Amino acid sequence: MSTEADQQAQQRRYKEFLDLLPLTLTLAGLPRSESGRYYNEDQIETRTAAIRHAWKAARKIVRECISS
């Protein structure tokens, strides 16, 4: 059972994720898929790792900019 504070923290993290998503995807530098072409499991895993690394970098960049 989640408390109200847990729910607010989750909403805050979700909003942060959405706010940083454009920067994250830009940093990841992944090309869009062609229409009708699908990625295999290994390609998806590789792209997921790139997005995770870009997410960490985006958060770091924003925190550095805010604290400066």
N, CA, C, O and CB atoms as a CASP TS submission, in Angstrom:
PFRMAT TS
TARGET T0000
AUTHOR 0000-0000-0000
METHOD Language model
MODEL 1
PARENT N/A
ATOM      1  N   MET     1       0.842  -1.169   0.000  1.00  0.00           N
ATOM      2  CA  MET     1       0.000   0.000   0.000  1.00  0.00           C
ATOM      3  C   MET     1       0.897   1.245   0.000  1.00  0.00           C
ATOM      4  O   MET     1       1.783   1.366   0.846  1.00  0.00           O
ATOM      5  CB  MET     1      -0.963  -0.009   1.222  1.00  0.00           C
ATOM      6  N   SER     2       0.676   2.160  -0.932  1.00  0.00           N
ATOM      7  CA  SER     2       1.475   3.360  -1.051  1.00  0.00           C
ATOM      8  C   SER     2       0.882   4.481  -0.221  1.00  0.00           C
ATOM      9  O   SER     2      -0.336   4.631  -0.119  1.00  0.00           O
ATOM     10  CB  SER     2       1.591   3.782  -2.506  1.00  0.00           C
ATOM     11  N   THR     3       1.747   5.243   0.355  1.00  0.00           N
ATOM     12  CA  THR     3       1.296   6.416   1.077  1.00  0.00           C
ATOM     13  C   THR     3       1.168   7.575   0.097  1.00  0.00           C
ATOM     14  O   THR     3       1.600   7.483  -1.052  1.00  0.00           O
ATOM     15  CB  THR     3       2.267   6.766   2.234  1.00  0.00           C
ATOM     16  N   GLU     4       0.583   8.638   0.555  1.00  0.00           N
ATOM     17  CA  GLU     4       0.421   9.817  -0.308  1.00  0.00           C
ATOM     18  C   GLU     4       1.783  10.398  -0.674  1.00  0.00           C
ATOM     19  O   GLU     4       1.970  10.870  -1.795  1.00  0.00           O
ATOM     20  CB  GLU     4      -0.449  10.891   0.391  1.00  0.00           C
ATOM     21  N   ALA     5       2.726  10.370   0.250  1.00  0.00           N
ATOM     22  CA  ALA     5       4.079  10.871  -0.034  1.00  0.00           C
ATOM     23  C   ALA     5       4.751  10.029  -1.119  1.00  0.00           C
ATOM     24  O   ALA     5       5.442  10.574  -1.980  1.00  0.00           O
ATOM     25  CB  ALA     5       4.939  10.866   1.251  1.00  0.00           C
ATOM     26  N   ASP     6       4.557   8.709  -1.087  1.00  0.00           N
ATOM     27  CA  ASP     6       5.117   7.831  -2.115  1.00  0.00           C
ATOM     28  C   ASP     6       4.513   8.143  -3.484  1.00  0.00           C
ATOM     29  O   ASP     6       5.216   8.167  -4.495  1.00  0.00           O
ATOM     30  CB  ASP     6       4.873   6.354  -1.751  1.00  0.00           C
ATOM     31  N   GLN     7       3.221   8.377  -3.499  1.00  0.00           N
ATOM     32  CA  GLN     7       2.544   8.694  -4.759  1.00  0.00           C
ATOM     33  C   GLN     7       3.024  10.033  -5.315  1.00  0.00           C
ATOM     34  O   GLN     7       3.208  10.170  -6.524  1.00  0.00           O
ATOM     35  CB  GLN     7       1.021   8.721  -4.558  1.00  0.00           C
ATOM     36  N   GLN     8       3.224  11.011  -4.452  1.00  0.00           N
ATOM     37  CA  GLN     8       3.716  12.318  -4.901  1.00  0.00           C
ATOM     38  C   GLN     8       5.135  12.209  -5.436  1.00  0.00           C
ATOM     39  O   GLN     8       5.472  12.841  -6.437  1.00  0.00           O
ATOM     40  CB  GLN     8       3.663  13.337  -3.755  1.00  0.00           C
ATOM     41  N   ALA     9       5.971  11.412  -4.776  1.00  0.00           N
ATOM     42  CA  ALA     9       7.347  11.212  -5.239  1.00  0.00           C
ATOM     43  C   ALA     9       7.361  10.530  -6.601  1.00  0.00           C
ATOM     44  O   ALA     9       8.151  10.890  -7.474  1.00  0.00           O
ATOM     45  CB  ALA     9       8.146  10.381  -4.221  1.00  0.00           C
ATOM     46  N   GLN    10       6.493   9.551  -6.777  1.00  0.00           N
ATOM     47  CA  GLN    10       6.411   8.860  -8.060  1.00  0.00           C
ATOM     48  C   GLN    10       5.933   9.816  -9.150  1.00  0.00           C
ATOM     49  O   GLN    10       6.459   9.782 -10.263  1.00  0.00           O
ATOM     50  CB  GLN    10       5.471   7.646  -7.962  1.00  0.00           C
ATOM     51  N   GLN    11       4.961  10.656  -8.860  1.00  0.00           N
ATOM     52  CA  GLN    11       4.475  11.629  -9.839  1.00  0.00           C
ATOM     53  C   GLN    11       5.573  12.623 -10.194  1.00  0.00           C
ATOM     54  O   GLN    11       5.699  13.017 -11.354  1.00  0.00           O
ATOM     55  CB  GLN    11       3.239  12.372  -9.299  1.00  0.00           C
ATOM     56  N   ARG    12       6.372  13.034  -9.202  1.00  0.00           N
ATOM     57  CA  ARG    12       7.472  13.966  -9.440  1.00  0.00           C
ATOM     58  C   ARG    12       8.523  13.320 -10.352  1.00  0.00           C
ATOM     59  O   ARG    12       9.014  13.961 -11.281  1.00  0.00           O
ATOM     60  CB  ARG    12       8.113  14.404  -8.096  1.00  0.00           C
ATOM     61  N   ARG    13       8.868  12.058 -10.089  1.00  0.00           N
ATOM     62  CA  ARG    13       9.840  11.351 -10.933  1.00  0.00           C
ATOM     63  C   ARG    13       9.313  11.171 -12.356  1.00  0.00           C
ATOM     64  O   ARG    13      10.069  11.286 -13.321  1.00  0.00           O
ATOM     65  CB  ARG    13      10.179   9.982 -10.325  1.00  0.00           C
ATOM     66  N   TYR    14       8.036  10.891 -12.483  1.00  0.00           N
ATOM     67  CA  TYR    14       7.430  10.729 -13.802  1.00  0.00           C
ATOM     68  C   TYR    14       7.479  12.045 -14.576  1.00  0.00           C
ATOM     69  O   TYR    14       7.799  12.057 -15.765  1.00  0.00           O
ATOM     70  CB  TYR    14       5.974  10.235 -13.674  1.00  0.00           C
ATOM     71  N   LYS    15       7.164  13.152 -13.904  1.00  0.00           N
ATOM     72  CA  LYS    15       7.209  14.469 -14.554  1.00  0.00           C
ATOM     73  C   LYS    15       8.643  14.799 -14.963  1.00  0.00           C
ATOM     74  O   LYS    15       8.873  15.327 -16.051  1.00  0.00           O
ATOM     75  CB  LYS    15       6.648  15.570 -13.611  1.00  0.00           C
ATOM     76  N   GLU    16       9.609  14.489 -14.092  1.00  0.00           N
ATOM     77  CA  GLU    16      11.011  14.723 -14.429  1.00  0.00           C
ATOM     78  C   GLU    16      11.389  13.915 -15.674  1.00  0.00           C
ATOM     79  O   GLU    16      12.057  14.427 -16.573  1.00  0.00           O
ATOM     80  CB  GLU    16      11.932  14.350 -13.234  1.00  0.00           C
ATOM     81  N   PHE    17      10.964  12.668 -15.721  1.00  0.00           N
ATOM     82  CA  PHE    17      11.238  11.820 -16.874  1.00  0.00           C
ATOM     83  C   PHE    17      10.675  12.436 -18.154  1.00  0.00           C
ATOM     84  O   PHE    17      11.374  12.523 -19.163  1.00  0.00           O
ATOM     85  CB  PHE    17      10.652  10.423 -16.657  1.00  0.00           C
ATOM     86  N   LEU    18       9.428  12.857 -18.112  1.00  0.00           N
ATOM     87  CA  LEU    18       8.805  13.440 -19.301  1.00  0.00           C
ATOM     88  C   LEU    18       9.483  14.742 -19.710  1.00  0.00           C
ATOM     89  O   LEU    18       9.653  15.010 -20.899  1.00  0.00           O
ATOM     90  CB  LEU    18       7.320  13.686 -19.052  1.00  0.00           C
ATOM     91  N   ASP    19       9.871  15.553 -18.727  1.00  0.00           N
ATOM     92  CA  ASP    19      10.540  16.815 -19.034  1.00  0.00           C
ATOM     93  C   ASP    19      11.902  16.589 -19.695  1.00  0.00           C
ATOM     94  O   ASP    19      12.306  17.360 -20.565  1.00  0.00           O
ATOM     95  CB  ASP    19      10.711  17.639 -17.761  1.00  0.00           C
ATOM     96  N   LEU    20      12.605  15.536 -19.285  1.00  0.00           N
ATOM     97  CA  LEU    20      13.938  15.267 -19.816  1.00  0.00           C
ATOM     98  C   LEU    20      13.938  14.361 -21.044  1.00  0.00           C
ATOM     99  O   LEU    20      14.987  14.155 -21.655  1.00  0.00           O
ATOM    100  CB  LEU    20      14.783  14.650 -18.751  1.00  0.00           C
ATOM    101  N   LEU    21      12.803  13.827 -21.408  1.00  0.00           N
ATOM    102  CA  LEU    21      12.746  12.875 -22.514  1.00  0.00           C
ATOM    103  C   LEU    21      13.279  13.432 -23.834  1.00  0.00           C
ATOM    104  O   LEU    21      14.040  12.731 -24.501  1.00  0.00           O
ATOM    105  CB  LEU    21      11.334  12.420 -22.705  1.00  0.00           C
ATOM    106  N   PRO    22      12.924  14.647 -24.250  1.00  0.00           N
ATOM    107  CA  PRO    22      13.482  15.150 -25.521  1.00  0.00           C
ATOM    108  C   PRO    22      15.011  15.252 -25.487  1.00  0.00           C
ATOM    109  O   PRO    22      15.676  14.878 -26.453  1.00  0.00           O
ATOM    110  CB  PRO    22      12.887  16.523 -25.846  1.00  0.00           C
ATOM    111  N   LEU    23      15.570  15.755 -24.385  1.00  0.00           N
ATOM    112  CA  LEU    23      17.024  15.843 -24.260  1.00  0.00           C
ATOM    113  C   LEU    23      17.636  14.446 -24.243  1.00  0.00           C
ATOM    114  O   LEU    23      18.666  14.215 -24.875  1.00  0.00           O
ATOM    115  CB  LEU    23      17.416  16.618 -22.982  1.00  0.00           C
ATOM    116  N   THR    24      17.021  13.531 -23.539  1.00  0.00           N
ATOM    117  CA  THR    24      17.522  12.159 -23.454  1.00  0.00           C
ATOM    118  C   THR    24      17.596  11.525 -24.835  1.00  0.00           C
ATOM    119  O   THR    24      18.616  10.935 -25.191  1.00  0.00           O
ATOM    120  CB  THR    24      16.632  11.316 -22.533  1.00  0.00           C
ATOM    121  N   LEU    25      16.545  11.638 -25.603  1.00  0.00           N
ATOM    122  CA  LEU    25      16.523  11.024 -26.937  1.00  0.00           C
ATOM    123  C   LEU    25      17.522  11.688 -27.876  1.00  0.00           C
ATOM    124  O   LEU    25      18.106  11.026 -28.734  1.00  0.00           O
ATOM    125  CB  LEU    25      15.118  11.105 -27.536  1.00  0.00           C
ATOM    126  N   THR    26      17.719  12.988 -27.716  1.00  0.00           N
ATOM    127  CA  THR    26      18.716  13.680 -28.530  1.00  0.00           C
ATOM    128  C   THR    26      20.113  13.203 -28.183  1.00  0.00           C
ATOM    129  O   THR    26      20.926  12.942 -29.071  1.00  0.00           O
ATOM    130  CB  THR    26      18.614  15.194 -28.339  1.00  0.00           C
ATOM    131  N   LEU    27      20.394  13.088 -26.887  1.00  0.00           N
ATOM    132  CA  LEU    27      21.713  12.611 -26.457  1.00  0.00           C
ATOM    133  C   LEU    27      21.960  11.168 -26.892  1.00  0.00           C
ATOM    134  O   LEU    27      23.088  10.806 -27.229  1.00  0.00           O
ATOM    135  CB  LEU    27      21.846  12.724 -24.938  1.00  0.00           C
ATOM    136  N   ALA    28      20.922  10.350 -26.887  1.00  0.00           N
ATOM    137  CA  ALA    28      21.075   8.952 -27.293  1.00  0.00           C
ATOM    138  C   ALA    28      21.441   8.851 -28.768  1.00  0.00           C
ATOM    139  O   ALA    28      22.149   7.926 -29.165  1.00  0.00           O
ATOM    140  CB  ALA    28      19.787   8.167 -27.016  1.00  0.00           C
ATOM    141  N   GLY    29      20.969   9.787 -29.582  1.00  0.00           N
ATOM    142  CA  GLY    29      21.334   9.833 -30.994  1.00  0.00           C
ATOM    143  C   GLY    29      20.861   8.648 -31.809  1.00  0.00           C
ATOM    144  O   GLY    29      21.506   8.269 -32.787  1.00  0.00           O
ATOM    145  N   LEU    30      19.758   8.069 -31.423  1.00  0.00           N
ATOM    146  CA  LEU    30      19.251   6.895 -32.126  1.00  0.00           C
ATOM    147  C   LEU    30      18.395   7.301 -33.320  1.00  0.00           C
ATOM    148  O   LEU    30      17.555   8.194 -33.212  1.00  0.00           O
ATOM    149  CB  LEU    30      18.442   6.011 -31.174  1.00  0.00           C
ATOM    150  N   PRO    31      18.610   6.644 -34.457  1.00  0.00           N
ATOM    151  CA  PRO    31      17.772   6.956 -35.618  1.00  0.00           C
ATOM    152  C   PRO    31      16.375   6.362 -35.444  1.00  0.00           C
ATOM    153  O   PRO    31      16.194   5.360 -34.754  1.00  0.00           O
ATOM    154  CB  PRO    31      18.422   6.424 -36.914  1.00  0.00           C
ATOM    155  N   ARG    32      15.416   6.984 -36.068  1.00  0.00           N
ATOM    156  CA  ARG    32      14.054   6.449 -36.059  1.00  0.00           C
ATOM    157  C   ARG    32      14.007   5.231 -36.967  1.00  0.00           C
ATOM    158  O   ARG    32      14.755   5.129 -37.939  1.00  0.00           O
ATOM    159  CB  ARG    32      13.017   7.524 -36.514  1.00  0.00           C
ATOM    160  N   SER    33      13.123   4.321 -36.634  1.00  0.00           N
ATOM    161  CA  SER    33      13.000   3.126 -37.473  1.00  0.00           C
ATOM    162  C   SER    33      12.249   3.466 -38.757  1.00  0.00           C
ATOM    163  O   SER    33      11.436   4.390 -38.804  1.00  0.00           O
ATOM    164  CB  SER    33      12.277   1.988 -36.706  1.00  0.00           C
ATOM    165  N   GLU    34      12.541   2.707 -39.769  1.00  0.00           N
ATOM    166  CA  GLU    34      11.827   2.870 -41.027  1.00  0.00           C
ATOM    167  C   GLU    34      10.423   2.314 -40.867  1.00  0.00           C
ATOM    168  O   GLU    34      10.197   1.384 -40.093  1.00  0.00           O
ATOM    169  CB  GLU    34      12.574   2.168 -42.193  1.00  0.00           C
ATOM    170  N   SER    35       9.497   2.880 -41.593  1.00  0.00           N
ATOM    171  CA  SER    35       8.116   2.427 -41.528  1.00  0.00           C
ATOM    172  C   SER    35       8.022   0.958 -41.941  1.00  0.00           C
ATOM    173  O   SER    35       8.513   0.567 -43.000  1.00  0.00           O
ATOM    174  CB  SER    35       7.216   3.300 -42.424  1.00  0.00           C
ATOM    175  N   GLY    36       7.391   0.160 -41.098  1.00  0.00           N
ATOM    176  CA  GLY    36       7.218  -1.259 -41.394  1.00  0.00           C
ATOM    177  C   GLY    36       8.412  -2.127 -41.047  1.00  0.00           C
ATOM    178  O   GLY    36       8.369  -3.342 -41.242  1.00  0.00           O
ATOM    179  N   ARG    37       9.472  -1.526 -40.539  1.00  0.00           N
ATOM    180  CA  ARG    37      10.672  -2.286 -40.168  1.00  0.00           C
ATOM    181  C   ARG    37      10.730  -2.374 -38.644  1.00  0.00           C
ATOM    182  O   ARG    37      10.573  -1.368 -37.952  1.00  0.00           O
ATOM    183  CB  ARG    37      11.978  -1.617 -40.745  1.00  0.00           C
ATOM    184  N   TYR    38      10.950  -3.551 -38.140  1.00  0.00           N
ATOM    185  CA  TYR    38      10.961  -3.756 -36.702  1.00  0.00           C
ATOM    186  C   TYR    38      12.346  -4.184 -36.251  1.00  0.00           C
ATOM    187  O   TYR    38      13.093  -4.813 -37.000  1.00  0.00           O
ATOM    188  CB  TYR    38       9.914  -4.799 -36.291  1.00  0.00           C
ATOM    189  N   TYR    39      12.674  -3.835 -35.024  1.00  0.00           N
ATOM    190  CA  TYR    39      13.967  -4.216 -34.449  1.00  0.00           C
ATOM    191  C   TYR    39      13.869  -5.592 -33.816  1.00  0.00           C
ATOM    192  O   TYR    39      12.818  -5.990 -33.313  1.00  0.00           O
ATOM    193  CB  TYR    39      14.434  -3.177 -33.406  1.00  0.00           C
ATOM    194  N   ASN    40      14.994  -6.320 -33.849  1.00  0.00           N
ATOM    195  CA  ASN    40      15.011  -7.616 -33.170  1.00  0.00           C
ATOM    196  C   ASN    40      15.344  -7.383 -31.685  1.00  0.00           C
ATOM    197  O   ASN    40      15.607  -6.256 -31.267  1.00  0.00           O
ATOM    198  CB  ASN    40      16.055  -8.595 -33.842  1.00  0.00           C
ATOM    199  N   GLU    41      15.328  -8.444 -30.919  1.00  0.00           N
ATOM    200  CA  GLU    41      15.510  -8.330 -29.463  1.00  0.00           C
ATOM    201  C   GLU    41      16.864  -7.712 -29.094  1.00  0.00           C
ATOM    202  O   GLU    41      16.932  -6.880 -28.189  1.00  0.00           O
ATOM    203  CB  GLU    41      15.382  -9.708 -28.811  1.00  0.00           C
ATOM    204  N   ASP    42      17.925  -8.102 -29.774  1.00  0.00           N
ATOM    205  CA  ASP    42      19.252  -7.554 -29.493  1.00  0.00           C
ATOM    206  C   ASP    42      19.331  -6.069 -29.823  1.00  0.00           C
ATOM    207  O   ASP    42      19.940  -5.299 -29.080  1.00  0.00           O
ATOM    208  CB  ASP    42      20.310  -8.314 -30.279  1.00  0.00           C
ATOM    209  N   GLN    43      18.728  -5.670 -30.915  1.00  0.00           N
ATOM    210  CA  GLN    43      18.726  -4.259 -31.290  1.00  0.00           C
ATOM    211  C   GLN    43      17.948  -3.427 -30.269  1.00  0.00           C
ATOM    212  O   GLN    43      18.359  -2.319 -29.922  1.00  0.00           O
ATOM    213  CB  GLN    43      18.123  -4.078 -32.693  1.00  0.00           C
ATOM    214  N   ILE    44      16.845  -3.957 -29.799  1.00  0.00           N
ATOM    215  CA  ILE    44      16.051  -3.248 -28.792  1.00  0.00           C
ATOM    216  C   ILE    44      16.854  -3.100 -27.502  1.00  0.00           C
ATOM    217  O   ILE    44      16.848  -2.038 -26.880  1.00  0.00           O
ATOM    218  CB  ILE    44      14.721  -3.993 -28.517  1.00  0.00           C
ATOM    219  N   GLU    45      17.539  -4.161 -27.107  1.00  0.00           N
ATOM    220  CA  GLU    45      18.353  -4.118 -25.889  1.00  0.00           C
ATOM    221  C   GLU    45      19.471  -3.078 -26.008  1.00  0.00           C
ATOM    222  O   GLU    45      19.748  -2.350 -25.055  1.00  0.00           O
ATOM    223  CB  GLU    45      18.953  -5.507 -25.599  1.00  0.00           C
ATOM    224  N   THR    46      20.106  -3.011 -27.172  1.00  0.00           N
ATOM    225  CA  THR    46      21.165  -2.035 -27.406  1.00  0.00           C
ATOM    226  C   THR    46      20.614  -0.614 -27.341  1.00  0.00           C
ATOM    227  O   THR    46      21.224   0.268 -26.736  1.00  0.00           O
ATOM    228  CB  THR    46      21.835  -2.285 -28.765  1.00  0.00           C
ATOM    229  N   ARG    47      19.472  -0.401 -27.960  1.00  0.00           N
ATOM    230  CA  ARG    47      18.849   0.920 -27.934  1.00  0.00           C
ATOM    231  C   ARG    47      18.417   1.293 -26.516  1.00  0.00           C
ATOM    232  O   ARG    47      18.533   2.452 -26.115  1.00  0.00           O
ATOM    233  CB  ARG    47      17.644   0.960 -28.882  1.00  0.00           C
ATOM    234  N   THR    48      17.927   0.329 -25.768  1.00  0.00           N
ATOM    235  CA  THR    48      17.525   0.573 -24.385  1.00  0.00           C
ATOM    236  C   THR    48      18.721   1.016 -23.550  1.00  0.00           C
ATOM    237  O   THR    48      18.614   1.950 -22.755  1.00  0.00           O
ATOM    238  CB  THR    48      16.888  -0.687 -23.776  1.00  0.00           C
ATOM    239  N   ALA    49      19.846   0.356 -23.727  1.00  0.00           N
ATOM    240  CA  ALA    49      21.061   0.723 -22.985  1.00  0.00           C
ATOM    241  C   ALA    49      21.499   2.145 -23.344  1.00  0.00           C
ATOM    242  O   ALA    49      21.902   2.911 -22.469  1.00  0.00           O
ATOM    243  CB  ALA    49      22.207  -0.281 -23.283  1.00  0.00           C
ATOM    244  N   ALA    50      21.420   2.492 -24.618  1.00  0.00           N
ATOM    245  CA  ALA    50      21.797   3.848 -25.043  1.00  0.00           C
ATOM    246  C   ALA    50      20.887   4.889 -24.391  1.00  0.00           C
ATOM    247  O   ALA    50      21.357   5.939 -23.955  1.00  0.00           O
ATOM    248  CB  ALA    50      21.730   3.972 -26.585  1.00  0.00           C
ATOM    249  N   ILE    51      19.594   4.603 -24.325  1.00  0.00           N
ATOM    250  CA  ILE    51      18.651   5.535 -23.709  1.00  0.00           C
ATOM    251  C   ILE    51      18.911   5.651 -22.210  1.00  0.00           C
ATOM    252  O   ILE    51      18.838   6.746 -21.653  1.00  0.00           O
ATOM    253  CB  ILE    51      17.200   5.085 -23.964  1.00  0.00           C
ATOM    254  N   ARG    52      19.212   4.538 -21.554  1.00  0.00           N
ATOM    255  CA  ARG    52      19.520   4.591 -20.111  1.00  0.00           C
ATOM    256  C   ARG    52      20.740   5.460 -19.839  1.00  0.00           C
ATOM    257  O   ARG    52      20.724   6.280 -18.921  1.00  0.00           O
ATOM    258  CB  ARG    52      19.756   3.174 -19.556  1.00  0.00           C
ATOM    259  N   HIS    53      21.794   5.290 -20.624  1.00  0.00           N
ATOM    260  CA  HIS    53      22.997   6.101 -20.443  1.00  0.00           C
ATOM    261  C   HIS    53      22.709   7.574 -20.739  1.00  0.00           C
ATOM    262  O   HIS    53      23.189   8.460 -20.033  1.00  0.00           O
ATOM    263  CB  HIS    53      24.130   5.588 -21.349  1.00  0.00           C
ATOM    264  N   ALA    54      21.934   7.824 -21.769  1.00  0.00           N
ATOM    265  CA  ALA    54      21.577   9.200 -22.116  1.00  0.00           C
ATOM    266  C   ALA    54      20.719   9.830 -21.024  1.00  0.00           C
ATOM    267  O   ALA    54      20.852  11.022 -20.746  1.00  0.00           O
ATOM    268  CB  ALA    54      20.836   9.242 -23.459  1.00  0.00           C
ATOM    269  N   TRP    55      19.845   9.048 -20.405  1.00  0.00           N
ATOM    270  CA  TRP    55      18.994   9.548 -19.319  1.00  0.00           C
ATOM    271  C   TRP    55      19.861  10.024 -18.151  1.00  0.00           C
ATOM    272  O   TRP    55      19.640  11.102 -17.600  1.00  0.00           O
ATOM    273  CB  TRP    55      18.005   8.446 -18.844  1.00  0.00           C
ATOM    274  N   LYS    56      20.843   9.211 -17.787  1.00  0.00           N
ATOM    275  CA  LYS    56      21.739   9.585 -16.688  1.00  0.00           C
ATOM    276  C   LYS    56      22.511  10.857 -17.032  1.00  0.00           C
ATOM    277  O   LYS    56      22.694  11.725 -16.179  1.00  0.00           O
ATOM    278  CB  LYS    56      22.719   8.436 -16.371  1.00  0.00           C
ATOM    279  N   ALA    57      22.959  10.964 -18.268  1.00  0.00           N
ATOM    280  CA  ALA    57      23.688  12.155 -18.696  1.00  0.00           C
ATOM    281  C   ALA    57      22.783  13.380 -18.702  1.00  0.00           C
ATOM    282  O   ALA    57      23.202  14.462 -18.291  1.00  0.00           O
ATOM    283  CB  ALA    57      24.291  11.941 -20.084  1.00  0.00           C
ATOM    284  N   ALA    58      21.562  13.222 -19.159  1.00  0.00           N
ATOM    285  CA  ALA    58      20.619  14.345 -19.191  1.00  0.00           C
ATOM    286  C   ALA    58      20.338  14.856 -17.783  1.00  0.00           C
ATOM    287  O   ALA    58      20.328  16.065 -17.552  1.00  0.00           O
ATOM    288  CB  ALA    58      19.305  13.928 -19.873  1.00  0.00           C
ATOM    289  N   ARG    59      20.111  13.952 -16.852  1.00  0.00           N
ATOM    290  CA  ARG    59      19.874  14.361 -15.458  1.00  0.00           C
ATOM    291  C   ARG    59      21.089  15.089 -14.897  1.00  0.00           C
ATOM    292  O   ARG    59      20.946  16.096 -14.204  1.00  0.00           O
ATOM    293  CB  ARG    59      19.541  13.135 -14.578  1.00  0.00           C
ATOM    294  N   LYS    60      22.280  14.585 -15.194  1.00  0.00           N
ATOM    295  CA  LYS    60      23.505  15.209 -14.710  1.00  0.00           C
ATOM    296  C   LYS    60      23.677  16.616 -15.291  1.00  0.00           C
ATOM    297  O   LYS    60      24.022  17.555 -14.573  1.00  0.00           O
ATOM    298  CB  LYS    60      24.717  14.338 -15.062  1.00  0.00           C
ATOM    299  N   ILE    61      23.436  16.749 -16.575  1.00  0.00           N
ATOM    300  CA  ILE    61      23.562  18.043 -17.244  1.00  0.00           C
ATOM    301  C   ILE    61      22.612  19.067 -16.623  1.00  0.00           C
ATOM    302  O   ILE    61      23.013  20.188 -16.310  1.00  0.00           O
ATOM    303  CB  ILE    61      23.280  17.901 -18.752  1.00  0.00           C
ATOM    304  N   VAL    62      21.364  18.676 -16.451  1.00  0.00           N
ATOM    305  CA  VAL    62      20.361  19.603 -15.909  1.00  0.00           C
ATOM    306  C   VAL    62      20.717  19.988 -14.472  1.00  0.00           C
ATOM    307  O   VAL    62      20.609  21.156 -14.099  1.00  0.00           O
ATOM    308  CB  VAL    62      18.943  18.970 -15.961  1.00  0.00           C
ATOM    309  N   ARG    63      21.133  19.030 -13.678  1.00  0.00           N
ATOM    310  CA  ARG    63      21.509  19.337 -12.285  1.00  0.00           C
ATOM    311  C   ARG    63      22.711  20.277 -12.221  1.00  0.00           C
ATOM    312  O   ARG    63      22.754  21.179 -11.384  1.00  0.00           O
ATOM    313  CB  ARG    63      21.826  18.041 -11.518  1.00  0.00           C
ATOM    314  N   GLU    64      23.690  20.064 -13.111  1.00  0.00           N
ATOM    315  CA  GLU    64      24.846  20.960 -13.144  1.00  0.00           C
ATOM    316  C   GLU    64      24.436  22.364 -13.554  1.00  0.00           C
ATOM    317  O   GLU    64      24.923  23.339 -12.983  1.00  0.00           O
ATOM    318  CB  GLU    64      25.911  20.426 -14.101  1.00  0.00           C
ATOM    319  N   CYS    65      23.553  22.482 -14.529  1.00  0.00           N
ATOM    320  CA  CYS    65      23.098  23.787 -15.001  1.00  0.00           C
ATOM    321  C   CYS    65      22.311  24.528 -13.913  1.00  0.00           C
ATOM    322  O   CYS    65      22.447  25.741 -13.749  1.00  0.00           O
ATOM    323  CB  CYS    65      22.234  23.623 -16.259  1.00  0.00           C
ATOM    324  N   ILE    66      21.507  23.796 -13.194  1.00  0.00           N
ATOM    325  CA  ILE    66      20.685  24.404 -12.141  1.00  0.00           C
ATOM    326  C   ILE    66      21.557  24.883 -10.982  1.00  0.00           C
ATOM    327  O   ILE    66      21.312  25.949 -10.417  1.00  0.00           O
ATOM    328  CB  ILE    66      19.630  23.401 -11.632  1.00  0.00           C
ATOM    329  N   SER    67      22.573  24.097 -10.628  1.00  0.00           N
ATOM    330  CA  SER    67      23.399  24.442  -9.470  1.00  0.00           C
ATOM    331  C   SER    67      24.445  25.518  -9.788  1.00  0.00           C
ATOM    332  O   SER    67      25.040  26.085  -8.872  1.00  0.00           O
ATOM    333  CB  SER    67      24.094  23.198  -8.948  1.00  0.00           C
ATOM    334  N   SER    68      24.672  25.803 -11.063  1.00  0.00           N
ATOM    335  CA  SER    68      25.690  26.807 -11.447  1.00  0.00           C
ATOM    336  C   SER    68      25.157  28.200 -11.337  1.00  0.00           C
ATOM    337  O   SER    68      25.874  29.160 -11.619  1.00  0.00           O
ATOM    338  CB  SER    68      26.180  26.570 -12.862  1.00  0.00           C
TER
END
